[in-house]
């Protein structure tokens, strides 16, 4: 079911929705053990690594994107990501 979901950026024009959607996707993929989704979201989140995931322009603050990159990282990029955090 998780693999069938469209990417967050396909559903929204607002960056905060995209980042929040991808952050939630990462958390679910980690819990479900879906590596393909983790790898995809890692690649898509990487350009935002120095930003923070917020909802509604500041209504809620989730965490830095770097945290979700660390959760999503698999293979060689996992070591690289955790070293830079």
C-alpha atoms as a printed R data frame, in Angstrom:
   type eleno elety resid chain resno      x      y      z
1  ATOM     1    CA   UNK     A     1  0.000  0.000  0.000
2  ATOM     2    CA   UNK     A     2  2.797  2.454  0.872
3  ATOM     3    CA   UNK     A     3  4.506  1.829 -2.463
4  ATOM     4    CA   UNK     A     4  1.271  2.670 -4.315
5  ATOM     5    CA   UNK     A     5  0.958  6.151 -2.813
6  ATOM     6    CA   UNK     A     6  1.814  9.049 -5.121
7  ATOM     7    CA   UNK     A     7  4.801 11.127 -4.126
8  ATOM     8    CA   UNK     A     8  3.902 14.076 -1.892
9  ATOM     9    CA   UNK     A     9  5.202 16.599 -4.386
10 ATOM    10    CA   UNK     A    10  2.728 15.304 -6.954
11 ATOM    11    CA   UNK     A    11 -0.158 16.229 -4.665
12 ATOM    12    CA   UNK     A    12  0.758 19.730 -3.539
13 ATOM    13    CA   UNK     A    13  1.975 23.062 -4.797
14 ATOM    14    CA   UNK     A    14  3.106 24.158 -1.332
15 ATOM    15    CA   UNK     A    15  6.637 23.220 -0.270
16 ATOM    16    CA   UNK     A    16  5.726 22.814  3.399
17 ATOM    17    CA   UNK     A    17  3.150 20.184  2.466
18 ATOM    18    CA   UNK     A    18  5.665 18.384  0.301
19 ATOM    19    CA   UNK     A    19  8.325 18.291  3.017
20 ATOM    20    CA   UNK     A    20  5.851 17.222  5.701
21 ATOM    21    CA   UNK     A    21  4.424 14.522  3.436
22 ATOM    22    CA   UNK     A    22  7.851 13.141  2.654
23 ATOM    23    CA   UNK     A    23  8.810 13.245  6.348
24 ATOM    24    CA   UNK     A    24  5.731 11.184  7.231
25 ATOM    25    CA   UNK     A    25  6.492  8.819  4.327
26 ATOM    26    CA   UNK     A    26  9.980  8.253  5.754
27 ATOM    27    CA   UNK     A    27  8.635  7.468  9.227
28 ATOM    28    CA   UNK     A    28  6.095  5.007  7.843
29 ATOM    29    CA   UNK     A    29  8.626  3.395  5.475
30 ATOM    30    CA   UNK     A    30 11.103  2.893  8.319
31 ATOM    31    CA   UNK     A    31  8.435  1.309 10.523
32 ATOM    32    CA   UNK     A    32  7.206 -0.900  7.670
33 ATOM    33    CA   UNK     A    33 10.690 -1.759  6.412
34 ATOM    34    CA   UNK     A    34 10.044 -0.499  2.869
35 ATOM    35    CA   UNK     A    35 13.537  0.235  1.564
36 ATOM    36    CA   UNK     A    36 12.483  1.481 -1.882
37 ATOM    37    CA   UNK     A    37 10.421  4.311 -0.392
38 ATOM    38    CA   UNK     A    38 13.247  5.237  1.992
39 ATOM    39    CA   UNK     A    39 15.727  5.466 -0.889
40 ATOM    40    CA   UNK     A    40 13.355  7.557 -2.995
41 ATOM    41    CA   UNK     A    41 12.528  9.985 -0.189
42 ATOM    42    CA   UNK     A    42 16.222 10.288  0.720
43 ATOM    43    CA   UNK     A    43 16.989 11.424 -2.812
44 ATOM    44    CA   UNK     A    44 14.055 13.852 -2.856
45 ATOM    45    CA   UNK     A    45 14.783 15.343  0.592
46 ATOM    46    CA   UNK     A    46 18.522 15.823  0.038
47 ATOM    47    CA   UNK     A    47 18.231 19.321 -1.521
48 ATOM    48    CA   UNK     A    48 16.436 20.495  1.645
49 ATOM    49    CA   UNK     A    49 18.886 19.027  4.180
50 ATOM    50    CA   UNK     A    50 19.486 22.359  5.942
51 ATOM    51    CA   UNK     A    51 15.793 23.184  6.331
52 ATOM    52    CA   UNK     A    52 13.211 22.341  8.989
53 ATOM    53    CA   UNK     A    53  9.934 20.540  8.340
54 ATOM    54    CA   UNK     A    54  7.063 22.810  9.354
55 ATOM    55    CA   UNK     A    55  3.338 22.467  8.843
56 ATOM    56    CA   UNK     A    56  1.128 25.382  7.917
57 ATOM    57    CA   UNK     A    57  3.851 27.980  7.777
58 ATOM    58    CA   UNK     A    58  4.784 27.456 11.409
59 ATOM    59    CA   UNK     A    59  1.643 25.996 13.002
60 ATOM    60    CA   UNK     A    60  3.645 22.882 13.861
61 ATOM    61    CA   UNK     A    61  7.380 22.197 13.671
62 ATOM    62    CA   UNK     A    62  8.313 18.546 13.139
63 ATOM    63    CA   UNK     A    63 12.115 18.301 12.915
64 ATOM    64    CA   UNK     A    64 15.069 19.224 10.733
65 ATOM    65    CA   UNK     A    65 15.074 17.572  7.315
66 ATOM    66    CA   UNK     A    66 18.481 16.121  8.290
67 ATOM    67    CA   UNK     A    67 16.726 13.886 10.829
68 ATOM    68    CA   UNK     A    68 14.520 12.386  8.121
69 ATOM    69    CA   UNK     A    69 17.538 11.992  5.852
70 ATOM    70    CA   UNK     A    70 19.200 10.002  8.606
71 ATOM    71    CA   UNK     A    71 16.120  7.820  9.031
72 ATOM    72    CA   UNK     A    72 15.771  7.302  5.282
73 ATOM    73    CA   UNK     A    73 19.442  6.597  4.625
74 ATOM    74    CA   UNK     A    74 20.347  3.071  3.563
75 ATOM    75    CA   UNK     A    75 23.636  1.581  2.453
76 ATOM    76    CA   UNK     A    76 26.728  3.786  2.060
77 ATOM    77    CA   UNK     A    77 24.805  7.058  2.385
78 ATOM    78    CA   UNK     A    78 23.675  6.014  5.879
79 ATOM    79    CA   UNK     A    79 27.193  6.260  7.273
80 ATOM    80    CA   UNK     A    80 27.819  9.526  5.427
81 ATOM    81    CA   UNK     A    81 24.534 11.066  6.655
82 ATOM    82    CA   UNK     A    82 24.972 10.150 10.326
83 ATOM    83    CA   UNK     A    83 28.565 11.438 10.333
84 ATOM    84    CA   UNK     A    84 27.440 14.885  9.176
85 ATOM    85    CA   UNK     A    85 24.566 15.271 11.644
